[in-house]
Amino acid sequence: MSEAGSDGAGVPGRRPSTTRASIVDVALDLFTRRGYDHTHIDQIAEAAHISRRTLFRYFPGKAAIAWGEFDIQIESMRRQLAEIPATTPLRDALADALVAFNSFPDSETEVHRRRMSLLLSVDELRAHSTLMYSDWCAAIAEFVADRLGAPADELEPAAMAHAALGIALASYRLWVAEPDADQDRLHELLRRGTRILA
């Protein structure tokens, strides 16, 4: 388990400091070894060396832990979209945004693969994805709407946002199914997928 921000780790009498990332690392390890359905909140809290109450200060539930810091990543994507030059064609801008959003350190490739395998296959997590992906789609739709000079809830921005989500999910299904696929392969799939966009 990585102990991001672990000031005091290894100091006798002091617990490693807790971060959202450290809880996610512990949980993903348990989900992989025991299965998502057979891993309980109390087990995650115990493995993270925190109380159940403390865990709930970081995440509202088990499904949210599996998603990690998705909310923070969406805000980062909004900032990245805002910085794309207006001269960049819309399809290229969306391809760049998908690649940037789905980039991670090479050292985290297997962790990311495990997370996406869970998110794509566990019923509870797929149900929870409705909430998570609505915020993601909203960010894309707002960007497209701004480019088109149209409200975000009109057909074109909303449809393009959902198409981009479909491209991302289809790319991940293929990527997860290829055990040796690296991050470059994922980005290749994402860029190929965006060719269907206008």
C-alpha positions as CSV (number, residue, x, y, z in Angstrom):
1,M,0.0,0.0,0.0
2,S,1.3,3.5,-0.8
3,E,1.3,5.9,2.1
4,A,0.8,9.2,0.3
5,G,1.4,12.0,2.7
6,S,2.5,9.7,5.5
7,D,4.2,12.2,7.8
8,G,5.3,10.3,10.8
9,A,5.1,6.9,9.1
10,G,7.6,4.6,10.9
11,V,7.7,6.8,14.0
12,P,7.0,4.7,17.1
13,G,3.7,5.5,18.7
14,R,2.3,7.4,15.7
15,R,0.0,6.0,13.0
16,P,0.7,6.8,9.4
17,S,-1.4,9.9,8.4
18,T,-4.6,9.1,6.5
19,T,-5.4,10.4,3.1
20,R,-8.2,9.6,0.7
21,A,-5.5,8.0,-1.6
22,S,-4.2,5.8,1.1
23,I,-7.7,4.5,1.9
24,V,-8.4,3.8,-1.8
25,D,-5.1,1.9,-2.0
26,V,-6.1,-0.3,0.9
27,A,-9.6,-0.8,-0.4
28,L,-8.5,-1.8,-3.9
29,D,-6.1,-4.3,-2.5
30,L,-8.9,-5.9,-0.4
31,F,-11.4,-5.8,-3.3
32,T,-8.8,-7.6,-5.5
33,R,-8.0,-10.3,-2.9
34,R,-11.4,-10.9,-1.3
35,G,-13.8,-9.6,-4.0
36,Y,-15.8,-6.4,-3.8
37,D,-19.0,-8.0,-2.4
38,H,-17.0,-9.9,0.3
39,T,-15.2,-6.8,1.6
40,H,-16.9,-4.7,4.3
41,I,-16.4,-1.2,5.4
42,D,-15.1,-2.3,8.8
43,Q,-12.4,-4.4,7.1
44,I,-11.3,-1.5,5.0
45,A,-11.2,0.8,8.1
46,E,-9.2,-1.8,10.0
47,A,-6.7,-2.3,7.2
48,A,-6.3,1.5,6.9
49,H,-5.7,1.7,10.7
50,I,-8.7,4.1,11.2
51,S,-12.1,3.9,12.8
52,R,-15.3,3.3,10.8
53,R,-16.3,6.9,11.8
54,T,-13.1,8.3,10.4
55,L,-13.5,6.4,7.2
56,F,-16.9,8.0,6.6
57,R,-15.3,11.4,7.0
58,Y,-13.4,10.7,3.8
59,F,-16.0,8.7,1.8
60,P,-19.8,8.3,2.2
61,G,-19.7,4.5,1.4
62,K,-17.9,1.6,-0.1
63,A,-18.8,2.4,-3.7
64,A,-17.4,5.9,-3.3
65,I,-14.1,4.4,-2.2
66,A,-13.8,2.3,-5.3
67,W,-14.2,5.5,-7.4
68,G,-11.5,7.3,-5.5
69,E,-11.0,11.0,-6.2
70,F,-13.2,11.1,-9.3
71,D,-14.8,14.4,-8.2
72,I,-11.4,16.1,-8.0
73,Q,-10.4,14.7,-11.4
74,I,-13.6,16.1,-13.0
75,E,-12.7,19.6,-11.7
76,S,-9.2,19.1,-13.1
77,M,-10.8,18.2,-16.4
78,R,-12.9,21.3,-16.4
79,R,-9.8,23.4,-16.0
80,Q,-8.0,21.6,-18.8
81,L,-11.0,22.1,-21.1
82,A,-11.0,25.8,-20.3
83,E,-7.4,26.0,-21.4
84,I,-7.8,24.4,-24.8
85,P,-7.4,27.0,-27.5
86,A,-10.6,28.0,-29.3
87,T,-8.8,27.3,-32.6
88,T,-8.5,23.6,-31.7
89,P,-11.2,21.7,-33.7
90,L,-13.9,20.3,-31.3
91,R,-13.2,16.7,-32.0
92,D,-9.5,17.1,-31.4
93,A,-10.2,19.1,-28.2
94,L,-12.4,16.2,-26.9
95,A,-9.8,13.6,-27.9
96,D,-7.2,15.6,-26.0
97,A,-9.5,16.0,-23.0
98,L,-10.2,12.2,-22.9
99,V,-6.5,11.4,-23.1
100,A,-5.6,13.9,-20.4
101,F,-8.4,12.7,-18.1
102,N,-7.3,9.1,-18.5
103,S,-3.6,9.6,-17.9
104,F,-1.8,8.3,-14.9
105,P,1.7,7.5,-13.8
106,D,3.0,4.4,-15.5
107,S,3.7,2.9,-12.1
108,E,-0.1,2.9,-11.4
109,T,-1.1,1.0,-14.5
110,E,-2.0,-2.2,-12.8
111,V,-3.8,-0.4,-10.0
112,H,-5.8,1.5,-12.5
113,R,-6.6,-1.7,-14.4
114,R,-7.9,-3.3,-11.3
115,R,-10.0,-0.3,-10.5
116,M,-11.5,-0.1,-13.9
117,S,-12.1,-3.9,-14.0
118,L,-14.2,-3.4,-10.8
119,L,-16.1,-0.4,-12.0
120,L,-17.0,-2.2,-15.2
121,S,-18.0,-5.5,-13.7
122,V,-19.5,-5.0,-10.2
123,D,-23.3,-4.4,-10.2
124,E,-23.2,-2.0,-7.2
125,L,-20.4,0.1,-8.8
126,R,-22.1,0.2,-12.2
127,A,-25.3,1.5,-10.5
128,H,-23.3,4.1,-8.6
129,S,-21.7,5.1,-11.9
130,T,-25.0,6.9,-12.9
131,L,-24.2,9.6,-10.3
132,M,-20.5,9.8,-11.1
133,Y,-20.9,9.9,-14.9
134,S,-23.6,12.5,-14.8
135,D,-21.1,15.0,-13.4
136,W,-18.5,13.9,-16.0
137,C,-21.0,14.3,-18.9
138,A,-22.1,17.7,-17.5
139,A,-18.5,19.0,-17.8
140,I,-18.1,17.8,-21.4
141,A,-21.6,19.1,-22.4
142,E,-20.8,22.6,-20.9
143,F,-17.5,22.7,-22.9
144,V,-19.3,21.6,-26.1
145,A,-22.1,24.1,-25.5
146,D,-19.7,26.9,-25.1
147,R,-18.0,26.0,-28.4
148,L,-21.3,25.8,-30.2
149,G,-22.9,28.8,-28.5
150,A,-25.8,26.7,-27.3
151,P,-27.3,25.7,-23.9
152,A,-25.7,22.7,-22.4
153,D,-29.0,20.8,-22.2
154,E,-29.6,21.0,-25.9
155,L,-29.3,17.9,-28.1
156,E,-25.9,18.5,-29.6
157,P,-23.9,19.2,-26.4
158,A,-25.7,16.5,-24.4
159,A,-25.4,13.9,-27.2
160,M,-21.7,14.6,-27.7
161,A,-21.0,14.3,-24.0
162,H,-22.8,10.9,-23.9
163,A,-21.0,9.8,-27.0
164,A,-17.6,10.8,-25.4
165,L,-18.6,8.7,-22.3
166,G,-19.5,5.8,-24.5
167,I,-16.1,6.1,-26.3
168,A,-14.3,6.1,-22.9
169,L,-16.2,3.1,-21.6
170,A,-15.7,1.1,-24.8
171,S,-12.0,1.9,-24.8
172,Y,-11.6,0.8,-21.2
173,R,-13.5,-2.5,-21.8
174,L,-11.0,-3.3,-24.6
175,W,-8.0,-2.1,-22.6
176,V,-8.9,-4.1,-19.4
177,A,-9.3,-7.2,-21.6
178,E,-5.7,-6.9,-22.8
179,P,-3.5,-7.9,-19.9
180,D,-0.3,-6.4,-21.3
181,A,-1.9,-3.2,-22.7
182,D,-0.1,-0.1,-21.4
183,Q,-1.2,3.5,-21.1
184,D,-0.3,4.3,-24.7
185,R,-2.6,1.6,-25.9
186,L,-5.5,3.1,-23.8
187,H,-4.8,6.5,-25.4
188,E,-4.7,5.0,-28.8
189,L,-8.2,3.5,-28.3
190,L,-9.5,6.8,-26.9
191,R,-8.3,8.7,-29.9
192,R,-9.6,6.1,-32.4
193,G,-12.9,6.3,-30.7
194,T,-13.2,10.0,-31.0
195,R,-13.1,9.7,-34.8
196,I,-16.9,9.0,-34.7
197,L,-17.5,12.5,-33.3
198,A,-18.4,15.4,-35.7
